[in-house]
Amino acid sequence: MAKVIVVGGGAAGLVAAWRAATLGHRVLLLEANGRLGVKLRISGGGKCNITHDGPPRELLAAFPKDQARFLRPSLHAFDNGAVLDLLRREGVETYARDNGRVFPQDRPGSAGLVVTAFEQLARRAGVELRTGARVSALKGRAPRLEGLLLDQERIHGETFILATGGASYPETGTRGEVLGWLRELGVPVHPWFPALAPIPLSRPRPAWEGVALRGGELRLSAGAGGRRLGAFGGDILFTKSGISGPAVLELSQATERARRGGPAWLTYASVMELPEALDAALQSEQRANPRLLAATWLQRHLPERLVEPLLQEAGLGSALMLKDLPRPGRRTLVGLATALPLGEPQAVPLARGEVAAGGVELTAVDPRTMALRDWENLRVCGELLDIDGPVGGYNLQAAFSTGYAAGTI
Ligand SMILES: Cc1cc2nc3c(=O)[nH]c(=O)nc-3n(C[C@H](O)[C@H](O)[C@H](O)COP(=O)(O)OP(=O)(O)OC[C@H]3O[C@@H](n4cnc5c(N)ncnc54)[C@H](O)[C@@H]3O)c2cc1C
C-alpha cells in the first residue's frame, strides 16, 4: 500500500492519518509541536466544543453558502454522529447543551481526552507519529509533490496530506506558513484574514473591563451616511483594549473588512426598545417622577459602572433630575439606552481569532477527496482550507469531516 505523509497533528490531521491507516496505507504523521492537538486542547476554553448537534443540513446552514456547498459531501460521509460514535468507543462520553453545542462530559482536562482518543485511534491503526517535526519546505511542482523537508532530512511519500491549520494562536504551532508555500507552487489561495476575534477599540474603556452588555445586538456601520453593514445579536464584554464576547467574535471579520475600506463604527443596540417608545416613556416618567435622577433612570437600561462616565461625557451631571432635563438631554439619554456608541474599531488581531479566515481556495479542491485539482498526490484539509464557520463546534466538525475525506485514499 502507498505511503501517506500527513503534515499536522491537529483535528484534521489526526482523523486523516487514522482513516488512511484503517484503509491499509502506511502512514507517517509529522507534527511540529512536542505533542499532538495543542489547539484542540485549548478549544472551548479547555472543554472542547467538539461539534454541533443536529442533522447535517442544519450544520451546513451555519456556514457561508460556498463553504456549505463545499463541505456537503465530506460532512455527509463523516458527520457529527460519526465523530461522537468514534469518541464514545474510545471512552469519551459527550452531551449537547441547550444551544446545540456538544462537549465531552464535564471532567477535568476534557479537551485533552478528545486528543488522547484520536491519538489512540491513530496508533492502533498503525500510524507512525513523529512530534517535534516541523516541515520547512515542500519539494516538487504540479502535478506531483516529490517530498518534504524536515530540517536537513528529505521525507518521501506517495500521497501528501497537508493539515497544518490556520494562522491564529501561532503559539499552538499554527504559523500559517504552508499557505505561502502553496501559493508559490501555483495553488490558488486567499490570504489569511482575522475572524472570530475580539475587537480593539480606538477609544478603549479599561475602567469598564469585565462589564457585560446583554440581550442586544452589536451593529457595524461605515461610510459618510453611516450605512449599516452588519449586526449580530448576543452579549458583549468590555476588555482592557476593546470588546469581546459572542456577538463581537461573530462580527469581527466583517468589522475588519469594513475598517480596511474606511471609517467604521460599532454600536450596541437594544432590540427590545425603540427610541420613539422609550422617549415617550421617559416623558411620562418626567411628569410622574420629576425628582428621579437621570442617572437612576439610565441604570435601568445600562450597567451601573457605565452610567456616570457616560452622563459626564454627555455634559449631564450625575445629580441631574428628570425635571431639569432639557429636550436635547432627553434625546441623549434615550440614545444611550437604545444604541450605545462604542466608537471606531482598530485592527482586529489575526493571532487572537478562534479561526483564521482565508486559506486554500475551495474551487481548487475536490470536495469529495480534498485533492488539489491540478495535483496527482496532494490533498489539503482542515483550517488550511478557506473555511471559517461560526463559534459552536462547527470549525472542529469541518476539520474532522475534511480530514476524513482526505484520508479516504
Ligand atoms: C482558543 C480557541 C478555541 C477554539 N474552540 C473551538 C471549539 O470549542 N470548537 C470548535 O469547533 N472550534 C474551536 N476552535 C477552532 C478549532 O480549534 C480549529 O478550527 C481546528 O483546530 C482546526 O483544525 P486543524 O486540524 O485544521 O488545525 P489545528 O488543530 O490547528 O492543527 C494543525 C497542526 O499543524 C501543525 N503544523 C503547522 N505547521 C506545521 C509544519 N510546518 N510542520 C508540521 N506541523 C505543522 C500545528 O502545530 C498544529 O498542531 C478554537 C480555536 C481557538 C484558537
The ligand as a MOL file (V3000), in Angstrom:
LIG
                    3D

  0  0  0     0  0            999 V3000
M  V30 BEGIN CTAB
M  V30 COUNTS 53 58 0 0 0
M  V30 BEGIN ATOM
M  V30 1 C -8.8040 29.4670 21.5810 0
M  V30 2 C -9.5310 28.6160 20.5630 0
M  V30 3 C -10.6850 27.9440 20.9260 0
M  V30 4 C -11.3800 27.1830 19.9740 0
M  V30 5 N -12.5030 26.4980 20.3660 0
M  V30 6 C -13.1760 25.7610 19.4530 0
M  V30 7 C -14.2900 24.9720 19.8510 0
M  V30 8 O -14.5910 24.8520 21.0340 0
M  V30 9 N -14.9770 24.3200 18.8670 0
M  V30 10 C -14.6160 24.3850 17.5410 0
M  V30 11 O -15.2850 23.8000 16.6940 0
M  V30 12 N -13.5180 25.0680 17.1600 0
M  V30 13 C -12.7960 25.7410 18.0910 0
M  V30 14 N -11.6580 26.4050 17.6950 0
M  V30 15 C -11.2140 26.2730 16.2930 0
M  V30 16 C -10.5700 24.8830 16.0920 0
M  V30 17 O -9.6800 24.6170 17.1540 0
M  V30 18 C -9.8240 24.8290 14.7530 0
M  V30 19 O -10.7070 25.2230 13.7300 0
M  V30 20 C -9.3030 23.4180 14.4900 0
M  V30 21 O -8.3780 23.0450 15.4860 0
M  V30 22 C -8.6490 23.3160 13.1280 0
M  V30 23 O -8.1420 22.0170 12.9850 0
M  V30 24 P -6.8780 21.7180 12.0530 0
M  V30 25 O -6.5340 20.3020 12.2520 0
M  V30 26 O -7.1470 22.2240 10.6990 0
M  V30 27 O -5.7360 22.6510 12.6490 0
M  V30 28 P -5.0120 22.5440 14.0700 0
M  V30 29 O -5.8580 21.8260 15.0570 0
M  V30 30 O -4.5790 23.9130 14.3930 0
M  V30 31 O -3.7660 21.6100 13.7620 0
M  V30 32 C -2.7450 21.9860 12.8630 0
M  V30 33 C -1.4460 21.3650 13.3390 0
M  V30 34 O -0.4670 21.5030 12.3180 0
M  V30 35 C 0.7850 21.7310 12.9280 0
M  V30 36 N 1.6710 22.3890 11.9550 0
M  V30 37 C 1.5420 23.6210 11.4270 0
M  V30 38 N 2.5550 23.8740 10.5790 0
M  V30 39 C 3.3280 22.7690 10.5690 0
M  V30 40 C 4.5380 22.4240 9.8810 0
M  V30 41 N 5.1490 23.2700 9.0480 0
M  V30 42 N 5.0840 21.1820 10.1140 0
M  V30 43 C 4.4960 20.2970 10.9650 0
M  V30 44 N 3.3540 20.6020 11.6400 0
M  V30 45 C 2.7840 21.8110 11.4440 0
M  V30 46 C 0.4600 22.6260 14.1100 0
M  V30 47 O 1.4550 22.5580 15.0940 0
M  V30 48 C -0.8850 22.0660 14.5660 0
M  V30 49 O -0.7630 21.1430 15.6190 0
M  V30 50 C -10.9200 27.1320 18.6290 0
M  V30 51 C -9.7400 27.7860 18.2820 0
M  V30 52 C -9.0480 28.5230 19.2300 0
M  V30 53 C -7.7780 29.2130 18.8270 0
M  V30 END ATOM
M  V30 BEGIN BOND
M  V30 1 1 1 2
M  V30 2 1 2 3
M  V30 3 2 2 52
M  V30 4 2 3 4
M  V30 5 1 4 5
M  V30 6 1 4 50
M  V30 7 2 5 6
M  V30 8 1 6 7
M  V30 9 1 6 13
M  V30 10 2 7 8
M  V30 11 1 7 9
M  V30 12 1 9 10
M  V30 13 2 10 11
M  V30 14 1 10 12
M  V30 15 2 12 13
M  V30 16 1 13 14
M  V30 17 1 14 15
M  V30 18 1 14 50
M  V30 19 1 15 16
M  V30 20 1 16 17
M  V30 21 1 16 18
M  V30 22 1 18 19
M  V30 23 1 18 20
M  V30 24 1 20 21
M  V30 25 1 20 22
M  V30 26 1 22 23
M  V30 27 1 23 24
M  V30 28 2 24 25
M  V30 29 1 24 26
M  V30 30 1 24 27
M  V30 31 1 27 28
M  V30 32 2 28 29
M  V30 33 1 28 30
M  V30 34 1 28 31
M  V30 35 1 31 32
M  V30 36 1 32 33
M  V30 37 1 33 34
M  V30 38 1 33 48
M  V30 39 1 34 35
M  V30 40 1 35 36
M  V30 41 1 35 46
M  V30 42 1 36 37
M  V30 43 1 36 45
M  V30 44 2 37 38
M  V30 45 1 38 39
M  V30 46 1 39 40
M  V30 47 2 39 45
M  V30 48 1 40 41
M  V30 49 2 40 42
M  V30 50 1 42 43
M  V30 51 2 43 44
M  V30 52 1 44 45
M  V30 53 1 46 47
M  V30 54 1 46 48
M  V30 55 1 48 49
M  V30 56 2 50 51
M  V30 57 1 51 52
M  V30 58 1 52 53
M  V30 END BOND
M  V30 END CTAB
M  END
